[in-house]
């Protein structure tokens, strides 16, 4: 898990967005397989959901960091 998160952190926002789309599609396919009784390993659904959560968390962390950096830059400009 830690290695997976470290690999995700090394990716760009665009790569993460693409990975998120792929993960959503994979989750859809896994749910479809589970509904039709073709899924052998039901833990794959949980793993896909957790991967999506990790990606969304990383994207949100970066968004919050960008907002904080912009606010800090604006505060610095106002002081000058």
N, CA, C and O atoms as a Maestro MAE file, in Angstrom:
{
 s_m_m2io_version
 :::
 2.0.0
}

f_m_ct {
 s_m_title
 :::
 protein
 m_atom[320] {
  # First column is atom index #
  i_m_mmod_type
  r_m_x_coord
  r_m_y_coord
  r_m_z_coord
  i_m_residue_number
  s_m_chain_name
  s_m_pdb_residue_name
  s_m_pdb_atom_name
  i_m_atomic_number
  :::
  1 25 0.822 -1.185 0.000 1 A "UNK " " N  " 7
  2 3 0.000 0.000 0.000 1 A "UNK " " CA " 6
  3 2 0.868 1.252 0.000 1 A "UNK " " C  " 6
  4 15 0.613 2.179 -0.769 1 A "UNK " " O  " 8
  5 25 1.890 1.292 0.852 2 A "UNK " " N  " 7
  6 3 2.737 2.477 0.918 2 A "UNK " " CA " 6
  7 2 3.459 2.692 -0.401 2 A "UNK " " C  " 6
  8 15 3.631 3.828 -0.842 2 A "UNK " " O  " 8
  9 25 3.875 1.621 -1.020 3 A "UNK " " N  " 7
  10 3 4.552 1.740 -2.303 3 A "UNK " " CA " 6
  11 2 3.593 2.273 -3.352 3 A "UNK " " C  " 6
  12 15 3.974 3.097 -4.184 3 A "UNK " " O  " 8
  13 25 2.359 1.811 -3.317 4 A "UNK " " N  " 7
  14 3 1.355 2.276 -4.267 4 A "UNK " " CA " 6
  15 2 1.107 3.772 -4.082 4 A "UNK " " C  " 6
  16 15 1.020 4.509 -5.065 4 A "UNK " " O  " 8
  17 25 0.993 4.221 -2.851 5 A "UNK " " N  " 7
  18 3 0.773 5.635 -2.573 5 A "UNK " " CA " 6
  19 2 1.978 6.458 -2.996 5 A "UNK " " C  " 6
  20 15 1.816 7.548 -3.545 5 A "UNK " " O  " 8
  21 25 3.168 5.963 -2.753 6 A "UNK " " N  " 7
  22 3 4.378 6.679 -3.164 6 A "UNK " " CA " 6
  23 2 4.433 6.805 -4.680 6 A "UNK " " C  " 6
  24 15 4.832 7.843 -5.208 6 A "UNK " " O  " 8
  25 25 4.034 5.754 -5.374 7 A "UNK " " N  " 7
  26 3 4.002 5.812 -6.839 7 A "UNK " " CA " 6
  27 2 2.976 6.835 -7.314 7 A "UNK " " C  " 6
  28 15 3.219 7.563 -8.276 7 A "UNK " " O  " 8
  29 25 1.841 6.888 -6.646 8 A "UNK " " N  " 7
  30 3 0.809 7.851 -7.032 8 A "UNK " " CA " 6
  31 2 1.274 9.282 -6.771 8 A "UNK " " C  " 6
  32 15 0.999 10.178 -7.570 8 A "UNK " " O  " 8
  33 25 1.975 9.501 -5.664 9 A "UNK " " N  " 7
  34 3 2.459 10.850 -5.346 9 A "UNK " " CA " 6
  35 2 3.453 11.359 -6.384 9 A "UNK " " C  " 6
  36 15 3.572 12.567 -6.589 9 A "UNK " " O  " 8
  37 25 4.160 10.454 -7.034 10 A "UNK " " N  " 7
  38 3 5.158 10.844 -8.028 10 A "UNK " " CA " 6
  39 2 4.519 11.259 -9.350 10 A "UNK " " C  " 6
  40 15 5.201 11.820 -10.208 10 A "UNK " " O  " 8
  41 25 3.250 10.999 -9.529 11 A "UNK " " N  " 7
  42 3 2.574 11.306 -10.791 11 A "UNK " " CA " 6
  43 2 2.058 12.739 -10.815 11 A "UNK " " C  " 6
  44 15 1.865 13.369 -9.776 11 A "UNK " " O  " 8
  45 25 1.840 13.236 -12.028 12 A "UNK " " N  " 7
  46 3 1.292 14.578 -12.200 12 A "UNK " " CA " 6
  47 2 -0.221 14.539 -12.009 12 A "UNK " " C  " 6
  48 15 -0.830 13.470 -11.968 12 A "UNK " " O  " 8
  49 25 -0.813 15.721 -11.894 13 A "UNK " " N  " 7
  50 3 -2.259 15.808 -11.731 13 A "UNK " " CA " 6
  51 2 -2.991 15.212 -12.928 13 A "UNK " " C  " 6
  52 15 -4.025 14.563 -12.770 13 A "UNK " " O  " 8
  53 25 -2.457 15.433 -14.116 14 A "UNK " " N  " 7
  54 3 -3.093 14.895 -15.319 14 A "UNK " " CA " 6
  55 2 -3.043 13.371 -15.326 14 A "UNK " " C  " 6
  56 15 -4.012 12.712 -15.701 14 A "UNK " " O  " 8
  57 25 -1.906 12.819 -14.909 15 A "UNK " " N  " 7
  58 3 -1.783 11.362 -14.826 15 A "UNK " " CA " 6
  59 2 -2.759 10.795 -13.797 15 A "UNK " " C  " 6
  60 15 -3.380 9.756 -14.021 15 A "UNK " " O  " 8
  61 25 -2.883 11.490 -12.671 16 A "UNK " " N  " 7
  62 3 -3.805 11.031 -11.636 16 A "UNK " " CA " 6
  63 2 -5.250 11.093 -12.117 16 A "UNK " " C  " 6
  64 15 -6.046 10.203 -11.814 16 A "UNK " " O  " 8
  65 25 -5.590 12.136 -12.861 17 A "UNK " " N  " 7
  66 3 -6.946 12.240 -13.391 17 A "UNK " " CA " 6
  67 2 -7.226 11.089 -14.361 17 A "UNK " " C  " 6
  68 15 -8.316 10.517 -14.352 17 A "UNK " " O  " 8
  69 25 -6.256 10.757 -15.183 18 A "UNK " " N  " 7
  70 3 -6.407 9.622 -16.091 18 A "UNK " " CA " 6
  71 2 -6.517 8.310 -15.340 18 A "UNK " " C  " 6
  72 15 -7.328 7.450 -15.685 18 A "UNK " " O  " 8
  73 25 -5.702 8.164 -14.317 19 A "UNK " " N  " 7
  74 3 -5.746 6.959 -13.485 19 A "UNK " " CA " 6
  75 2 -7.092 6.853 -12.765 19 A "UNK " " C  " 6
  76 15 -7.628 5.757 -12.596 19 A "UNK " " O  " 8
  77 25 -7.629 7.989 -12.346 20 A "UNK " " N  " 7
  78 3 -8.932 8.003 -11.686 20 A "UNK " " CA " 6
  79 2 -10.021 7.523 -12.640 20 A "UNK " " C  " 6
  80 15 -10.880 6.728 -12.259 20 A "UNK " " O  " 8
  81 25 -9.984 8.000 -13.868 21 A "UNK " " N  " 7
  82 3 -10.960 7.552 -14.868 21 A "UNK " " CA " 6
  83 2 -10.841 6.046 -15.110 21 A "UNK " " C  " 6
  84 15 -11.844 5.337 -15.183 21 A "UNK " " O  " 8
  85 25 -9.607 5.574 -15.233 22 A "UNK " " N  " 7
  86 3 -9.383 4.142 -15.452 22 A "UNK " " CA " 6
  87 2 -9.875 3.321 -14.259 22 A "UNK " " C  " 6
  88 15 -10.451 2.247 -14.433 22 A "UNK " " O  " 8
  89 25 -9.645 3.828 -13.059 23 A "UNK " " N  " 7
  90 3 -10.067 3.109 -11.860 23 A "UNK " " CA " 6
  91 2 -11.585 3.065 -11.750 23 A "UNK " " C  " 6
  92 15 -12.154 2.053 -11.339 23 A "UNK " " O  " 8
  93 25 -12.241 4.163 -12.116 24 A "UNK " " N  " 7
  94 3 -13.706 4.171 -12.114 24 A "UNK " " CA " 6
  95 2 -14.248 3.153 -13.116 24 A "UNK " " C  " 6
  96 15 -15.212 2.443 -12.827 24 A "UNK " " O  " 8
  97 25 -13.631 3.084 -14.284 25 A "UNK " " N  " 7
  98 3 -14.063 2.119 -15.301 25 A "UNK " " CA " 6
  99 2 -13.829 0.688 -14.814 25 A "UNK " " C  " 6
  100 15 -14.671 -0.187 -15.016 25 A "UNK " " O  " 8
  101 25 -12.690 0.457 -14.177 26 A "UNK " " N  " 7
  102 3 -12.393 -0.875 -13.648 26 A "UNK " " CA " 6
  103 2 -13.398 -1.257 -12.564 26 A "UNK " " C  " 6
  104 15 -13.851 -2.400 -12.514 26 A "UNK " " O  " 8
  105 25 -13.748 -0.308 -11.697 27 A "UNK " " N  " 7
  106 3 -14.730 -0.573 -10.650 27 A "UNK " " CA " 6
  107 2 -16.085 -0.914 -11.259 27 A "UNK " " C  " 6
  108 15 -16.766 -1.828 -10.795 27 A "UNK " " O  " 8
  109 25 -16.470 -0.184 -12.289 28 A "UNK " " N  " 7
  110 3 -17.726 -0.472 -12.977 28 A "UNK " " CA " 6
  111 2 -17.723 -1.901 -13.508 28 A "UNK " " C  " 6
  112 15 -18.687 -2.644 -13.325 28 A "UNK " " O  " 8
  113 25 -16.627 -2.276 -14.169 29 A "UNK " " N  " 7
  114 3 -16.525 -3.627 -14.724 29 A "UNK " " CA " 6
  115 2 -16.548 -4.693 -13.632 29 A "UNK " " C  " 6
  116 15 -17.168 -5.743 -13.798 29 A "UNK " " O  " 8
  117 25 -15.873 -4.423 -12.517 30 A "UNK " " N  " 7
  118 3 -15.869 -5.380 -11.411 30 A "UNK " " CA " 6
  119 2 -17.263 -5.538 -10.821 30 A "UNK " " C  " 6
  120 15 -17.685 -6.653 -10.515 30 A "UNK " " O  " 8
  121 25 -17.974 -4.438 -10.660 31 A "UNK " " N  " 7
  122 3 -19.340 -4.518 -10.134 31 A "UNK " " CA " 6
  123 2 -20.244 -5.284 -11.089 31 A "UNK " " C  " 6
  124 15 -21.105 -6.051 -10.657 31 A "UNK " " O  " 8
  125 25 -20.052 -5.079 -12.367 32 A "UNK " " N  " 7
  126 3 -20.848 -5.797 -13.361 32 A "UNK " " CA " 6
  127 2 -20.555 -7.295 -13.285 32 A "UNK " " C  " 6
  128 15 -21.473 -8.114 -13.332 32 A "UNK " " O  " 8
  129 25 -19.280 -7.647 -13.170 33 A "UNK " " N  " 7
  130 3 -18.904 -9.054 -13.049 33 A "UNK " " CA " 6
  131 2 -19.473 -9.666 -11.773 33 A "UNK " " C  " 6
  132 15 -19.922 -10.812 -11.778 33 A "UNK " " O  " 8
  133 25 -19.456 -8.904 -10.682 34 A "UNK " " N  " 7
  134 3 -19.996 -9.407 -9.422 34 A "UNK " " CA " 6
  135 2 -21.499 -9.641 -9.535 34 A "UNK " " C  " 6
  136 15 -22.020 -10.622 -9.005 34 A "UNK " " O  " 8
  137 25 -22.190 -8.747 -10.222 35 A "UNK " " N  " 7
  138 3 -23.636 -8.874 -10.367 35 A "UNK " " CA " 6
  139 2 -24.014 -10.075 -11.227 35 A "UNK " " C  " 6
  140 15 -25.060 -10.688 -11.016 35 A "UNK " " O  " 8
  141 25 -23.174 -10.407 -12.185 36 A "UNK " " N  " 7
  142 3 -23.468 -11.533 -13.068 36 A "UNK " " CA " 6
  143 2 -22.862 -12.841 -12.563 36 A "UNK " " C  " 6
  144 15 -23.016 -13.885 -13.198 36 A "UNK " " O  " 8
  145 25 -22.177 -12.787 -11.427 37 A "UNK " " N  " 7
  146 3 -21.611 -13.992 -10.840 37 A "UNK " " CA " 6
  147 2 -20.316 -14.450 -11.475 37 A "UNK " " C  " 6
  148 15 -19.919 -15.601 -11.288 37 A "UNK " " O  " 8
  149 25 -19.653 -13.595 -12.210 38 A "UNK " " N  " 7
  150 3 -18.418 -13.964 -12.894 38 A "UNK " " CA " 6
  151 2 -17.162 -13.561 -12.124 38 A "UNK " " C  " 6
  152 15 -16.054 -13.920 -12.521 38 A "UNK " " O  " 8
  153 25 -17.321 -12.828 -11.043 39 A "UNK " " N  " 7
  154 3 -16.163 -12.329 -10.301 39 A "UNK " " CA " 6
  155 2 -15.701 -13.379 -9.296 39 A "UNK " " C  " 6
  156 15 -16.461 -13.772 -8.411 39 A "UNK " " O  " 8
  157 25 -14.470 -13.827 -9.431 40 A "UNK " " N  " 7
  158 3 -13.936 -14.862 -8.551 40 A "UNK " " CA " 6
  159 2 -13.411 -14.269 -7.247 40 A "UNK " " C  " 6
  160 15 -13.581 -14.865 -6.183 40 A "UNK " " O  " 8
  161 25 -12.783 -13.114 -7.319 41 A "UNK " " N  " 7
  162 3 -12.171 -12.491 -6.142 41 A "UNK " " CA " 6
  163 2 -12.913 -11.197 -5.826 41 A "UNK " " C  " 6
  164 15 -12.664 -10.166 -6.451 41 A "UNK " " O  " 8
  165 25 -13.822 -11.253 -4.858 42 A "UNK " " N  " 7
  166 3 -14.643 -10.086 -4.545 42 A "UNK " " CA " 6
  167 2 -13.841 -8.979 -3.863 42 A "UNK " " C  " 6
  168 15 -14.308 -7.843 -3.780 42 A "UNK " " O  " 8
  169 25 -12.654 -9.292 -3.381 43 A "UNK " " N  " 7
  170 3 -11.809 -8.276 -2.750 43 A "UNK " " CA " 6
  171 2 -11.325 -7.247 -3.764 43 A "UNK " " C  " 6
  172 15 -10.906 -6.153 -3.384 43 A "UNK " " O  " 8
  173 25 -11.379 -7.585 -5.040 44 A "UNK " " N  " 7
  174 3 -10.966 -6.642 -6.076 44 A "UNK " " CA " 6
  175 2 -11.835 -5.393 -6.063 44 A "UNK " " C  " 6
  176 15 -11.352 -4.300 -6.360 44 A "UNK " " O  " 8
  177 25 -13.105 -5.541 -5.724 45 A "UNK " " N  " 7
  178 3 -14.010 -4.388 -5.670 45 A "UNK " " CA " 6
  179 2 -13.540 -3.437 -4.575 45 A "UNK " " C  " 6
  180 15 -13.448 -2.228 -4.788 45 A "UNK " " O  " 8
  181 25 -13.247 -3.988 -3.410 46 A "UNK " " N  " 7
  182 3 -12.776 -3.164 -2.296 46 A "UNK " " CA " 6
  183 2 -11.453 -2.491 -2.631 46 A "UNK " " C  " 6
  184 15 -11.258 -1.316 -2.322 46 A "UNK " " O  " 8
  185 25 -10.549 -3.221 -3.256 47 A "UNK " " N  " 7
  186 3 -9.252 -2.651 -3.626 47 A "UNK " " CA " 6
  187 2 -9.410 -1.525 -4.639 47 A "UNK " " C  " 6
  188 15 -8.704 -0.519 -4.562 47 A "UNK " " O  " 8
  189 25 -10.321 -1.684 -5.578 48 A "UNK " " N  " 7
  190 3 -10.563 -0.633 -6.570 48 A "UNK " " CA " 6
  191 2 -11.131 0.613 -5.897 48 A "UNK " " C  " 6
  192 15 -10.732 1.733 -6.219 48 A "UNK " " O  " 8
  193 25 -12.060 0.419 -4.964 49 A "UNK " " N  " 7
  194 3 -12.628 1.566 -4.245 49 A "UNK " " CA " 6
  195 2 -11.558 2.294 -3.439 49 A "UNK " " C  " 6
  196 15 -11.538 3.524 -3.394 49 A "UNK " " O  " 8
  197 25 -10.685 1.546 -2.816 50 A "UNK " " N  " 7
  198 3 -9.621 2.164 -2.020 50 A "UNK " " CA " 6
  199 2 -8.624 2.907 -2.902 50 A "UNK " " C  " 6
  200 15 -8.125 3.966 -2.520 50 A "UNK " " O  " 8
  201 25 -8.334 2.363 -4.067 51 A "UNK " " N  " 7
  202 3 -7.426 3.048 -5.001 51 A "UNK " " CA " 6
  203 2 -8.037 4.369 -5.449 51 A "UNK " " C  " 6
  204 15 -7.340 5.381 -5.525 51 A "UNK " " O  " 8
  205 25 -9.328 4.365 -5.744 52 A "UNK " " N  " 7
  206 3 -10.020 5.599 -6.124 52 A "UNK " " CA " 6
  207 2 -9.944 6.608 -4.984 52 A "UNK " " C  " 6
  208 15 -9.706 7.793 -5.217 52 A "UNK " " O  " 8
  209 25 -10.144 6.146 -3.764 53 A "UNK " " N  " 7
  210 3 -10.078 7.042 -2.605 53 A "UNK " " CA " 6
  211 2 -8.679 7.630 -2.445 53 A "UNK " " C  " 6
  212 15 -8.539 8.814 -2.138 53 A "UNK " " O  " 8
  213 25 -7.647 6.818 -2.649 54 A "UNK " " N  " 7
  214 3 -6.270 7.325 -2.549 54 A "UNK " " CA " 6
  215 2 -6.011 8.409 -3.582 54 A "UNK " " C  " 6
  216 15 -5.422 9.445 -3.273 54 A "UNK " " O  " 8
  217 25 -6.452 8.167 -4.805 55 A "UNK " " N  " 7
  218 3 -6.225 9.138 -5.877 55 A "UNK " " CA " 6
  219 2 -6.965 10.431 -5.581 55 A "UNK " " C  " 6
  220 15 -6.402 11.515 -5.733 55 A "UNK " " O  " 8
  221 25 -8.220 10.329 -5.161 56 A "UNK " " N  " 7
  222 3 -8.996 11.530 -4.851 56 A "UNK " " CA " 6
  223 2 -8.376 12.299 -3.688 56 A "UNK " " C  " 6
  224 15 -8.369 13.530 -3.686 56 A "UNK " " O  " 8
  225 25 -7.857 11.577 -2.706 57 A "UNK " " N  " 7
  226 3 -7.212 12.224 -1.562 57 A "UNK " " CA " 6
  227 2 -5.978 12.997 -2.006 57 A "UNK " " C  " 6
  228 15 -5.772 14.135 -1.583 57 A "UNK " " O  " 8
  229 25 -5.159 12.389 -2.851 58 A "UNK " " N  " 7
  230 3 -3.958 13.070 -3.337 58 A "UNK " " CA " 6
  231 2 -4.316 14.312 -4.152 58 A "UNK " " C  " 6
  232 15 -3.685 15.359 -4.002 58 A "UNK " " O  " 8
  233 25 -5.322 14.197 -5.008 59 A "UNK " " N  " 7
  234 3 -5.737 15.356 -5.805 59 A "UNK " " CA " 6
  235 2 -6.249 16.475 -4.903 59 A "UNK " " C  " 6
  236 15 -5.955 17.647 -5.141 59 A "UNK " " O  " 8
  237 25 -7.005 16.125 -3.879 60 A "UNK " " N  " 7
  238 3 -7.534 17.137 -2.963 60 A "UNK " " CA " 6
  239 2 -6.409 17.768 -2.142 60 A "UNK " " C  " 6
  240 15 -6.425 18.976 -1.905 60 A "UNK " " O  " 8
  241 25 -5.443 16.974 -1.710 61 A "UNK " " N  " 7
  242 3 -4.297 17.522 -0.974 61 A "UNK " " CA " 6
  243 2 -3.574 18.563 -1.815 61 A "UNK " " C  " 6
  244 15 -3.209 19.631 -1.322 61 A "UNK " " O  " 8
  245 25 -3.372 18.245 -3.081 62 A "UNK " " N  " 7
  246 3 -2.688 19.188 -3.974 62 A "UNK " " CA " 6
  247 2 -3.528 20.437 -4.199 62 A "UNK " " C  " 6
  248 15 -2.986 21.538 -4.288 62 A "UNK " " O  " 8
  249 25 -4.828 20.281 -4.292 63 A "UNK " " N  " 7
  250 3 -5.713 21.432 -4.472 63 A "UNK " " CA " 6
  251 2 -5.660 22.350 -3.253 63 A "UNK " " C  " 6
  252 15 -5.578 23.571 -3.393 63 A "UNK " " O  " 8
  253 25 -5.707 21.769 -2.075 64 A "UNK " " N  " 7
  254 3 -5.642 22.558 -0.843 64 A "UNK " " CA " 6
  255 2 -4.293 23.251 -0.728 64 A "UNK " " C  " 6
  256 15 -4.228 24.411 -0.322 64 A "UNK " " O  " 8
  257 25 -3.221 22.559 -1.077 65 A "UNK " " N  " 7
  258 3 -1.885 23.148 -1.026 65 A "UNK " " CA " 6
  259 2 -1.772 24.324 -1.988 65 A "UNK " " C  " 6
  260 15 -1.164 25.341 -1.654 65 A "UNK " " O  " 8
  261 25 -2.351 24.195 -3.176 66 A "UNK " " N  " 7
  262 3 -2.314 25.287 -4.153 66 A "UNK " " CA " 6
  263 2 -3.089 26.497 -3.640 66 A "UNK " " C  " 6
  264 15 -2.658 27.635 -3.824 66 A "UNK " " O  " 8
  265 25 -4.222 26.258 -3.002 67 A "UNK " " N  " 7
  266 3 -5.015 27.361 -2.441 67 A "UNK " " CA " 6
  267 2 -4.243 28.042 -1.316 67 A "UNK " " C  " 6
  268 15 -4.232 29.270 -1.224 67 A "UNK " " O  " 8
  269 25 -3.600 27.253 -0.465 68 A "UNK " " N  " 7
  270 3 -2.827 27.816 0.642 68 A "UNK " " CA " 6
  271 2 -1.645 28.621 0.122 68 A "UNK " " C  " 6
  272 15 -1.333 29.687 0.655 68 A "UNK " " O  " 8
  273 25 -0.987 28.118 -0.913 69 A "UNK " " N  " 7
  274 3 0.134 28.851 -1.497 69 A "UNK " " CA " 6
  275 2 -0.332 30.162 -2.115 69 A "UNK " " C  " 6
  276 15 0.345 31.183 -1.991 69 A "UNK " " O  " 8
  277 25 -1.473 30.142 -2.773 70 A "UNK " " N  " 7
  278 3 -2.011 31.357 -3.376 70 A "UNK " " CA " 6
  279 2 -2.394 32.369 -2.300 70 A "UNK " " C  " 6
  280 15 -2.170 33.569 -2.463 70 A "UNK " " O  " 8
  281 25 -2.964 31.890 -1.212 71 A "UNK " " N  " 7
  282 3 -3.342 32.783 -0.119 71 A "UNK " " CA " 6
  283 2 -2.105 33.370 0.550 71 A "UNK " " C  " 6
  284 15 -2.099 34.543 0.921 71 A "UNK " " O  " 8
  285 25 -1.066 32.569 0.706 72 A "UNK " " N  " 7
  286 3 0.172 33.062 1.307 72 A "UNK " " CA " 6
  287 2 0.824 34.093 0.398 72 A "UNK " " C  " 6
  288 15 1.370 35.088 0.874 72 A "UNK " " O  " 8
  289 25 0.768 33.859 -0.899 73 A "UNK " " N  " 7
  290 3 1.324 34.820 -1.852 73 A "UNK " " CA " 6
  291 2 0.543 36.121 -1.842 73 A "UNK " " C  " 6
  292 15 1.135 37.196 -1.942 73 A "UNK " " O  " 8
  293 25 -0.763 36.043 -1.726 74 A "UNK " " N  " 7
  294 3 -1.599 37.242 -1.679 74 A "UNK " " CA " 6
  295 2 -1.356 38.011 -0.387 74 A "UNK " " C  " 6
  296 15 -1.343 39.242 -0.392 74 A "UNK " " O  " 8
  297 25 -1.163 37.301 0.712 75 A "UNK " " N  " 7
  298 3 -0.894 37.961 1.987 75 A "UNK " " CA " 6
  299 2 0.452 38.666 1.947 75 A "UNK " " C  " 6
  300 15 0.597 39.751 2.509 75 A "UNK " " O  " 8
  301 25 1.426 38.074 1.299 76 A "UNK " " N  " 7
  302 3 2.745 38.683 1.173 76 A "UNK " " CA " 6
  303 2 2.667 39.949 0.331 76 A "UNK " " C  " 6
  304 15 3.325 40.941 0.644 76 A "UNK " " O  " 8
  305 25 1.876 39.928 -0.727 77 A "UNK " " N  " 7
  306 3 1.719 41.107 -1.583 77 A "UNK " " CA " 6
  307 2 1.010 42.234 -0.845 77 A "UNK " " C  " 6
  308 15 1.329 43.405 -1.050 77 A "UNK " " O  " 8
  309 25 0.058 41.895 0.007 78 A "UNK " " N  " 7
  310 3 -0.678 42.911 0.753 78 A "UNK " " CA " 6
  311 2 0.189 43.582 1.806 78 A "UNK " " C  " 6
  312 15 -0.022 44.754 2.117 78 A "UNK " " O  " 8
  313 25 1.153 42.871 2.359 79 A "UNK " " N  " 7
  314 3 2.034 43.435 3.369 79 A "UNK " " CA " 6
  315 2 3.022 44.420 2.762 79 A "UNK " " C  " 6
  316 15 3.449 45.360 3.432 79 A "UNK " " O  " 8
  317 25 3.380 44.221 1.528 80 A "UNK " " N  " 7
  318 3 4.399 45.059 0.890 80 A "UNK " " CA " 6
  319 2 3.892 46.403 0.479 80 A "UNK " " C  " 6
  320 15 4.647 47.206 -0.070 80 A "UNK " " O  " 8
  :::
 }
 m_bond[319] {
  # First column is bond index #
  i_m_from
  i_m_to
  i_m_order
  :::
  1 1 2 1
  2 2 3 1
  3 3 4 2
  4 3 5 1
  5 5 6 1
  6 6 7 1
  7 7 8 2
  8 7 9 1
  9 9 10 1
  10 10 11 1
  11 11 12 2
  12 11 13 1
  13 13 14 1
  14 14 15 1
  15 15 16 2
  16 15 17 1
  17 17 18 1
  18 18 19 1
  19 19 20 2
  20 19 21 1
  21 21 22 1
  22 22 23 1
  23 23 24 2
  24 23 25 1
  25 25 26 1
  26 26 27 1
  27 27 28 2
  28 27 29 1
  29 29 30 1
  30 30 31 1
  31 31 32 2
  32 31 33 1
  33 33 34 1
  34 34 35 1
  35 35 36 2
  36 35 37 1
  37 37 38 1
  38 38 39 1
  39 39 40 2
  40 39 41 1
  41 41 42 1
  42 42 43 1
  43 43 44 2
  44 43 45 1
  45 45 46 1
  46 46 47 1
  47 47 48 2
  48 47 49 1
  49 49 50 1
  50 50 51 1
  51 51 52 2
  52 51 53 1
  53 53 54 1
  54 54 55 1
  55 55 56 2
  56 55 57 1
  57 57 58 1
  58 58 59 1
  59 59 60 2
  60 59 61 1
  61 61 62 1
  62 62 63 1
  63 63 64 2
  64 63 65 1
  65 65 66 1
  66 66 67 1
  67 67 68 2
  68 67 69 1
  69 69 70 1
  70 70 71 1
  71 71 72 2
  72 71 73 1
  73 73 74 1
  74 74 75 1
  75 75 76 2
  76 75 77 1
  77 77 78 1
  78 78 79 1
  79 79 80 2
  80 79 81 1
  81 81 82 1
  82 82 83 1
  83 83 84 2
  84 83 85 1
  85 85 86 1
  86 86 87 1
  87 87 88 2
  88 87 89 1
  89 89 90 1
  90 90 91 1
  91 91 92 2
  92 91 93 1
  93 93 94 1
  94 94 95 1
  95 95 96 2
  96 95 97 1
  97 97 98 1
  98 98 99 1
  99 99 100 2
  100 99 101 1
  101 101 102 1
  102 102 103 1
  103 103 104 2
  104 103 105 1
  105 105 106 1
  106 106 107 1
  107 107 108 2
  108 107 109 1
  109 109 110 1
  110 110 111 1
  111 111 112 2
  112 111 113 1
  113 113 114 1
  114 114 115 1
  115 115 116 2
  116 115 117 1
  117 117 118 1
  118 118 119 1
  119 119 120 2
  120 119 121 1
  121 121 122 1
  122 122 123 1
  123 123 124 2
  124 123 125 1
  125 125 126 1
  126 126 127 1
  127 127 128 2
  128 127 129 1
  129 129 130 1
  130 130 131 1
  131 131 132 2
  132 131 133 1
  133 133 134 1
  134 134 135 1
  135 135 136 2
  136 135 137 1
  137 137 138 1
  138 138 139 1
  139 139 140 2
  140 139 141 1
  141 141 142 1
  142 142 143 1
  143 143 144 2
  144 143 145 1
  145 145 146 1
  146 146 147 1
  147 147 148 2
  148 147 149 1
  149 149 150 1
  150 150 151 1
  151 151 152 2
  152 151 153 1
  153 153 154 1
  154 154 155 1
  155 155 156 2
  156 155 157 1
  157 157 158 1
  158 158 159 1
  159 159 160 2
  160 159 161 1
  161 161 162 1
  162 162 163 1
  163 163 164 2
  164 163 165 1
  165 165 166 1
  166 166 167 1
  167 167 168 2
  168 167 169 1
  169 169 170 1
  170 170 171 1
  171 171 172 2
  172 171 173 1
  173 173 174 1
  174 174 175 1
  175 175 176 2
  176 175 177 1
  177 177 178 1
  178 178 179 1
  179 179 180 2
  180 179 181 1
  181 181 182 1
  182 182 183 1
  183 183 184 2
  184 183 185 1
  185 185 186 1
  186 186 187 1
  187 187 188 2
  188 187 189 1
  189 189 190 1
  190 190 191 1
  191 191 192 2
  192 191 193 1
  193 193 194 1
  194 194 195 1
  195 195 196 2
  196 195 197 1
  197 197 198 1
  198 198 199 1
  199 199 200 2
  200 199 201 1
  201 201 202 1
  202 202 203 1
  203 203 204 2
  204 203 205 1
  205 205 206 1
  206 206 207 1
  207 207 208 2
  208 207 209 1
  209 209 210 1
  210 210 211 1
  211 211 212 2
  212 211 213 1
  213 213 214 1
  214 214 215 1
  215 215 216 2
  216 215 217 1
  217 217 218 1
  218 218 219 1
  219 219 220 2
  220 219 221 1
  221 221 222 1
  222 222 223 1
  223 223 224 2
  224 223 225 1
  225 225 226 1
  226 226 227 1
  227 227 228 2
  228 227 229 1
  229 229 230 1
  230 230 231 1
  231 231 232 2
  232 231 233 1
  233 233 234 1
  234 234 235 1
  235 235 236 2
  236 235 237 1
  237 237 238 1
  238 238 239 1
  239 239 240 2
  240 239 241 1
  241 241 242 1
  242 242 243 1
  243 243 244 2
  244 243 245 1
  245 245 246 1
  246 246 247 1
  247 247 248 2
  248 247 249 1
  249 249 250 1
  250 250 251 1
  251 251 252 2
  252 251 253 1
  253 253 254 1
  254 254 255 1
  255 255 256 2
  256 255 257 1
  257 257 258 1
  258 258 259 1
  259 259 260 2
  260 259 261 1
  261 261 262 1
  262 262 263 1
  263 263 264 2
  264 263 265 1
  265 265 266 1
  266 266 267 1
  267 267 268 2
  268 267 269 1
  269 269 270 1
  270 270 271 1
  271 271 272 2
  272 271 273 1
  273 273 274 1
  274 274 275 1
  275 275 276 2
  276 275 277 1
  277 277 278 1
  278 278 279 1
  279 279 280 2
  280 279 281 1
  281 281 282 1
  282 282 283 1
  283 283 284 2
  284 283 285 1
  285 285 286 1
  286 286 287 1
  287 287 288 2
  288 287 289 1
  289 289 290 1
  290 290 291 1
  291 291 292 2
  292 291 293 1
  293 293 294 1
  294 294 295 1
  295 295 296 2
  296 295 297 1
  297 297 298 1
  298 298 299 1
  299 299 300 2
  300 299 301 1
  301 301 302 1
  302 302 303 1
  303 303 304 2
  304 303 305 1
  305 305 306 1
  306 306 307 1
  307 307 308 2
  308 307 309 1
  309 309 310 1
  310 310 311 1
  311 311 312 2
  312 311 313 1
  313 313 314 1
  314 314 315 1
  315 315 316 2
  316 315 317 1
  317 317 318 1
  318 318 319 1
  319 319 320 2
  :::
 }
}
